[in-house]
Amino acid sequence: MVDPESELYDGTPLASPEDLRNALLSRPEVFYRVFTENLMAYALGRRVEYYDMPTVRAIVKEAGEDGYKLSDFILGVVKSAAFKSAKAPRPAVAAVPEGAQQGLDKD
């Protein structure tokens, strides 16, 4: 049997999905900020740092002006200086076992 009851960090009890929904909606500014931080971290391939926070706040503010559509968050991240200047990770290069190239070089 699964016990669905839990508690948030601030003591808010959770016993159902409706309780979770209400808890998230009670502080939408926190939800949208954390959502944006996580989206940005995923897009950048690194943690969001203190110097990224003005960008995060600007993205949330601009998204709020248009009703918090998902596309506004995505565009905000993609248009950010942090995303534009992020370096792509180097592709992993597999080690070639000795002798694996034999027979392939037929010049």
Order of alpha helices (4+ residues) and beta strands (2+ residues): beta-beta-alpha-alpha-alpha-alpha-alpha
